Amino acid sequence: MLGFPVQLYAGKWQMEIKRTAVVQGENIQLQEIARPLEGCDKSLWKEMANSTLGKTPSKGKKKIYYRRQLNHVLSKYLQDDAALLRLPQKLLVQNGGKIFGKTDLKKRVRELVKSRTQDVSAEVNLRNYRLPEHICLDSSGQKLNLSFDSQLSPGRNTVRIKLVTSRGEVKKRFAGSVFIDFWKEVPCAARPIQRHETLNAEKITFMRKNLAYLPYEIWDKKEKGGPWRLKKSIGEGSVLYKRILESVPLVCKGETVSLLFQSETIRLEVPAKALEKGSKGESLQVKNLRSHKKIRAKVKNKNIVIVD
């Protein structure tokens, strides 16, 4: 015992053992593998911090203490005061070098994402990290390089981690991932819209949505074409996806149009019936009302289609 009655702190942890720790010197010290918790008695920590807990591993080597072993070591050297420490399932100790824990790796991932999304017009949030518990660097010349497989996208993204030597050689490779939310205002239906109903400003509103859960390309009101109409009915608040919109056709099925055939020497125009709908420049099938033959023609304007 170090002179602090354990009963004074009954039922309350004062310190916790880290999951990973880099140690120096001949003996492991408590301050190298533990940290005080919020509210810890400062004089208690000062008194216990320099306590020795046995020999360190050989230079550059690692040693794992599982909870049961750790409890035995602490009880041996700290006696009753060992009860003041909260223990992890295991502790990894390395003599020298550096250990990147999951918290360190998360920070590196956040920095990388921030650098890659500076020009993104959306609110970016990271969550559900899947990363190694720790990565050990056994010399100061080693470093970690993090990268993404491809351009960042809403949803889960793969992180590639390389442990590189001072010579630039890849010693080890690790993989992880992170889920990225992209929150953005997107066009939605301001009210229920029926199939073939034409879009206008009164029918469109913008709502904050997470792009990670929007499976299709979103319609852009600045997109060329249009005016636009719905291919199917949608409810209020539904996202306006590009795939559910189409240009309002210049020619509708069943309408009568002029079928035009022209060459360098001849121009012939006859009435025809549209058997399909079509927008400007699109090909559709029509029926020549004189010969009753079906033929494909390209839409020139609302009234005229030209033989392909």
VEXSEKE-165733 format. One record per residue (C-alpha): x, y, z; residue in three letters. Coordinates in steps of 0.1 Angstrom, whole numbers. Example, Ala and Ser with C-alpha at 12.3 -4.5 7.8 and 13.67 -1.06 7.14 Angstrom:
! residues 2
[[123; -45; 78]; 'Ala'];
[[137; -11; 71]; 'Ser'];
! end
This chain:
! residues 308
[[0; 0; 0]; 'Met'];
[[11; 35; -7]; 'Leu'];
[[-5; 52; 22]; 'Gly'];
[[-40; 59; 7]; 'Phe'];
[[-67; 38; 23]; 'Pro'];
[[-86; 21; -6]; 'Val'];
[[-118; 25; 14]; 'Gln'];
[[-117; 62; 7]; 'Leu'];
[[-124; 55; -30]; 'Tyr'];
[[-147; 25; -26]; 'Ala'];
[[-169; 20; -56]; 'Gly'];
[[-151; 45; -78]; 'Lys'];
[[-123; 39; -102]; 'Trp'];
[[-95; 64; -100]; 'Gln'];
[[-73; 53; -129]; 'Met'];
[[-76; 30; -160]; 'Glu'];
[[-51; 9; -178]; 'Ile'];
[[-47; 17; -215]; 'Lys'];
[[-52; -8; -242]; 'Arg'];
[[-18; -1; -258]; 'Thr'];
[[13; 15; -244]; 'Ala'];
[[49; 23; -254]; 'Val'];
[[74; 19; -226]; 'Val'];
[[110; 30; -221]; 'Gln'];
[[137; 21; -196]; 'Gly'];
[[144; -10; -177]; 'Glu'];
[[111; -13; -158]; 'Asn'];
[[75; -5; -167]; 'Ile'];
[[61; 24; -148]; 'Gln'];
[[24; 28; -140]; 'Leu'];
[[23; 62; -156]; 'Gln'];
[[33; 46; -190]; 'Glu'];
[[4; 22; -191]; 'Ile'];
[[-23; 40; -171]; 'Ala'];
[[-40; 74; -170]; 'Arg'];
[[-60; 91; -143]; 'Pro'];
[[-98; 93; -148]; 'Leu'];
[[-118; 124; -144]; 'Glu'];
[[-121; 133; -107]; 'Gly'];
[[-90; 112; -97]; 'Cys'];
[[-73; 124; -66]; 'Asp'];
[[-42; 143; -79]; 'Lys'];
[[-21; 135; -49]; 'Ser'];
[[-30; 98; -53]; 'Leu'];
[[-20; 98; -90]; 'Trp'];
[[13; 116; -82]; 'Lys'];
[[21; 90; -55]; 'Glu'];
[[13; 60; -77]; 'Met'];
[[25; 72; -111]; 'Ala'];
[[61; 61; -106]; 'Asn'];
[[53; 27; -93]; 'Ser'];
[[73; 0; -112]; 'Thr'];
[[56; -31; -125]; 'Leu'];
[[83; -54; -136]; 'Gly'];
[[107; -56; -165]; 'Lys'];
[[101; -41; -199]; 'Thr'];
[[102; -63; -231]; 'Pro'];
[[134; -63; -251]; 'Ser'];
[[140; -32; -273]; 'Lys'];
[[115; -32; -302]; 'Gly'];
[[96; -62; -288]; 'Lys'];
[[60; -65; -277]; 'Lys'];
[[42; -82; -249]; 'Lys'];
[[5; -88; -244]; 'Ile'];
[[-11; -89; -209]; 'Tyr'];
[[-45; -104; -208]; 'Tyr'];
[[-69; -92; -181]; 'Arg'];
[[-62; -120; -157]; 'Arg'];
[[-24; -117; -161]; 'Gln'];
[[-27; -79; -158]; 'Leu'];
[[-46; -82; -125]; 'Asn'];
[[-20; -106; -112]; 'His'];
[[9; -82; -120]; 'Val'];
[[-9; -51; -106]; 'Leu'];
[[-18; -70; -74]; 'Ser'];
[[18; -81; -70]; 'Lys'];
[[33; -47; -72]; 'Tyr'];
[[5; -24; -60]; 'Leu'];
[[-12; -48; -36]; 'Gln'];
[[-46; -34; -24]; 'Asp'];
[[-42; -3; -45]; 'Asp'];
[[-46; -24; -77]; 'Ala'];
[[-84; -22; -69]; 'Ala'];
[[-83; 15; -79]; 'Leu'];
[[-76; 7; -115]; 'Leu'];
[[-101; -2; -142]; 'Arg'];
[[-87; -29; -165]; 'Leu'];
[[-92; -36; -203]; 'Pro'];
[[-95; -71; -217]; 'Gln'];
[[-59; -69; -227]; 'Lys'];
[[-29; -46; -227]; 'Leu'];
[[-3; -45; -255]; 'Leu'];
[[31; -31; -243]; 'Val'];
[[59; -23; -268]; 'Gln'];
[[95; -12; -259]; 'Asn'];
[[101; 19; -280]; 'Gly'];
[[87; 29; -314]; 'Gly'];
[[51; 41; -316]; 'Lys'];
[[16; 25; -314]; 'Ile'];
[[-13; 39; -334]; 'Phe'];
[[-45; 30; -315]; 'Gly'];
[[-80; 31; -330]; 'Lys'];
[[-84; 66; -317]; 'Thr'];
[[-53; 77; -336]; 'Asp'];
[[-64; 60; -368]; 'Leu'];
[[-98; 76; -366]; 'Lys'];
[[-82; 110; -364]; 'Lys'];
[[-60; 103; -394]; 'Arg'];
[[-91; 91; -414]; 'Val'];
[[-110; 123; -404]; 'Arg'];
[[-81; 145; -416]; 'Glu'];
[[-79; 126; -449]; 'Leu'];
[[-117; 129; -455]; 'Val'];
[[-116; 166; -446]; 'Lys'];
[[-88; 172; -472]; 'Ser'];
[[-108; 153; -499]; 'Arg'];
[[-142; 170; -493]; 'Thr'];
[[-133; 207; -490]; 'Gln'];
[[-151; 214; -523]; 'Asp'];
[[-181; 192; -516]; 'Val'];
[[-214; 212; -513]; 'Ser'];
[[-227; 190; -485]; 'Ala'];
[[-224; 185; -448]; 'Glu'];
[[-201; 155; -442]; 'Val'];
[[-202; 133; -411]; 'Asn'];
[[-182; 101; -404]; 'Leu'];
[[-194; 71; -383]; 'Arg'];
[[-192; 34; -379]; 'Asn'];
[[-154; 31; -383]; 'Tyr'];
[[-140; -4; -389]; 'Arg'];
[[-103; -1; -383]; 'Leu'];
[[-75; -22; -367]; 'Pro'];
[[-74; -20; -329]; 'Glu'];
[[-38; -9; -332]; 'His'];
[[-8; -7; -355]; 'Ile'];
[[27; -10; -341]; 'Cys'];
[[57; 9; -355]; 'Leu'];
[[89; -4; -341]; 'Asp'];
[[112; 24; -353]; 'Ser'];
[[111; 61; -357]; 'Ser'];
[[117; 58; -395]; 'Gly'];
[[85; 40; -401]; 'Gln'];
[[52; 58; -410]; 'Lys'];
[[16; 51; -419]; 'Leu'];
[[1; 61; -453]; 'Asn'];
[[-37; 62; -455]; 'Leu'];
[[-57; 63; -487]; 'Ser'];
[[-91; 55; -501]; 'Phe'];
[[-97; 30; -529]; 'Asp'];
[[-115; 56; -551]; 'Ser'];
[[-133; 89; -550]; 'Gln'];
[[-152; 94; -518]; 'Leu'];
[[-189; 86; -521]; 'Ser'];
[[-219; 86; -497]; 'Pro'];
[[-220; 54; -476]; 'Gly'];
[[-192; 30; -467]; 'Arg'];
[[-158; 37; -481]; 'Asn'];
[[-127; 14; -479]; 'Thr'];
[[-95; 27; -462]; 'Val'];
[[-62; 13; -472]; 'Arg'];
[[-34; 16; -446]; 'Ile'];
[[3; 9; -455]; 'Lys'];
[[31; 7; -429]; 'Leu'];
[[61; 21; -448]; 'Val'];
[[98; 18; -438]; 'Thr'];
[[123; 46; -440]; 'Ser'];
[[134; 33; -474]; 'Arg'];
[[99; 36; -488]; 'Gly'];
[[92; -1; -488]; 'Glu'];
[[57; -13; -477]; 'Val'];
[[62; -36; -447]; 'Lys'];
[[26; -43; -439]; 'Lys'];
[[-8; -36; -453]; 'Arg'];
[[-41; -31; -434]; 'Phe'];
[[-77; -25; -445]; 'Ala'];
[[-105; -7; -429]; 'Gly'];
[[-136; 13; -437]; 'Ser'];
[[-157; 42; -426]; 'Val'];
[[-194; 52; -433]; 'Phe'];
[[-197; 87; -446]; 'Ile'];
[[-229; 107; -445]; 'Asp'];
[[-234; 134; -470]; 'Phe'];
[[-263; 157; -460]; 'Trp'];
[[-277; 180; -487]; 'Lys'];
[[-308; 199; -497]; 'Glu'];
[[-323; 179; -527]; 'Val'];
[[-354; 185; -548]; 'Pro'];
[[-385; 167; -536]; 'Cys'];
[[-422; 167; -543]; 'Ala'];
[[-440; 196; -525]; 'Ala'];
[[-473; 176; -528]; 'Arg'];
[[-484; 144; -544]; 'Pro'];
[[-477; 144; -581]; 'Ile'];
[[-496; 122; -606]; 'Gln'];
[[-481; 102; -635]; 'Arg'];
[[-476; 124; -666]; 'His'];
[[-482; 156; -645]; 'Glu'];
[[-458; 184; -656]; 'Thr'];
[[-434; 197; -630]; 'Leu'];
[[-433; 234; -621]; 'Asn'];
[[-419; 255; -593]; 'Ala'];
[[-450; 251; -571]; 'Glu'];
[[-446; 213; -571]; 'Lys'];
[[-410; 213; -561]; 'Ile'];
[[-395; 218; -526]; 'Thr'];
[[-360; 212; -512]; 'Phe'];
[[-355; 189; -482]; 'Met'];
[[-324; 179; -463]; 'Arg'];
[[-315; 143; -471]; 'Lys'];
[[-287; 119; -465]; 'Asn'];
[[-272; 110; -499]; 'Leu'];
[[-259; 77; -484]; 'Ala'];
[[-295; 64; -485]; 'Tyr'];
[[-305; 78; -519]; 'Leu'];
[[-299; 50; -543]; 'Pro'];
[[-304; 68; -576]; 'Tyr'];
[[-291; 99; -594]; 'Glu'];
[[-309; 130; -583]; 'Ile'];
[[-326; 152; -609]; 'Trp'];
[[-310; 187; -613]; 'Asp'];
[[-335; 214; -622]; 'Lys'];
[[-307; 231; -642]; 'Lys'];
[[-304; 200; -665]; 'Glu'];
[[-310; 207; -702]; 'Lys'];
[[-342; 194; -717]; 'Gly'];
[[-376; 197; -703]; 'Gly'];
[[-402; 208; -695]; 'Pro'];
[[-403; 177; -673]; 'Trp'];
[[-431; 153; -662]; 'Arg'];
[[-434; 123; -640]; 'Leu'];
[[-431; 87; -653]; 'Lys'];
[[-450; 75; -623]; 'Lys'];
[[-471; 90; -594]; 'Ser'];
[[-451; 99; -562]; 'Ile'];
[[-461; 112; -528]; 'Gly'];
[[-453; 144; -509]; 'Glu'];
[[-417; 146; -498]; 'Gly'];
[[-405; 120; -523]; 'Ser'];
[[-371; 126; -539]; 'Val'];
[[-371; 136; -575]; 'Leu'];
[[-348; 111; -591]; 'Tyr'];
[[-337; 115; -627]; 'Lys'];
[[-349; 81; -635]; 'Arg'];
[[-386; 89; -627]; 'Ile'];
[[-387; 120; -649]; 'Leu'];
[[-389; 125; -686]; 'Glu'];
[[-392; 154; -710]; 'Ser'];
[[-427; 164; -718]; 'Val'];
[[-432; 149; -754]; 'Pro'];
[[-437; 173; -783]; 'Leu'];
[[-458; 146; -800]; 'Val'];
[[-482; 124; -780]; 'Cys'];
[[-494; 89; -789]; 'Lys'];
[[-525; 91; -811]; 'Gly'];
[[-519; 127; -823]; 'Glu'];
[[-520; 135; -860]; 'Thr'];
[[-488; 150; -875]; 'Val'];
[[-473; 158; -909]; 'Ser'];
[[-449; 131; -921]; 'Leu'];
[[-422; 147; -942]; 'Leu'];
[[-400; 130; -967]; 'Phe'];
[[-374; 151; -984]; 'Gln'];
[[-343; 148; -1005]; 'Ser'];
[[-323; 170; -1028]; 'Glu'];
[[-349; 168; -1055]; 'Thr'];
[[-382; 159; -1038]; 'Ile'];
[[-403; 170; -1008]; 'Arg'];
[[-434; 150; -998]; 'Leu'];
[[-456; 157; -969]; 'Glu'];
[[-485; 134; -959]; 'Val'];
[[-507; 131; -927]; 'Pro'];
[[-497; 104; -902]; 'Ala'];
[[-508; 92; -868]; 'Lys'];
[[-482; 89; -840]; 'Ala'];
[[-481; 54; -826]; 'Leu'];
[[-457; 65; -798]; 'Glu'];
[[-448; 96; -779]; 'Lys'];
[[-416; 115; -787]; 'Gly'];
[[-396; 146; -778]; 'Ser'];
[[-376; 167; -801]; 'Lys'];
[[-350; 147; -819]; 'Gly'];
[[-364; 113; -808]; 'Glu'];
[[-374; 86; -832]; 'Ser'];
[[-409; 72; -830]; 'Leu'];
[[-432; 50; -850]; 'Gln'];
[[-460; 66; -871]; 'Val'];
[[-487; 53; -894]; 'Lys'];
[[-490; 69; -929]; 'Asn'];
[[-527; 77; -931]; 'Leu'];
[[-527; 74; -969]; 'Arg'];
[[-507; 42; -974]; 'Ser'];
[[-515; 28; -939]; 'His'];
[[-479; 17; -937]; 'Lys'];
[[-460; 20; -904]; 'Lys'];
[[-427; 39; -905]; 'Ile'];
[[-401; 54; -881]; 'Arg'];
[[-396; 91; -881]; 'Ala'];
[[-378; 117; -861]; 'Lys'];
[[-396; 145; -843]; 'Val'];
[[-388; 180; -857]; 'Lys'];
[[-414; 200; -838]; 'Asn'];
[[-449; 196; -824]; 'Lys'];
[[-464; 192; -858]; 'Asn'];
[[-438; 176; -881]; 'Ile'];
[[-419; 143; -881]; 'Val'];
[[-392; 135; -907]; 'Ile'];
[[-387; 101; -922]; 'Val'];
[[-355; 86; -907]; 'Asp'];
! end
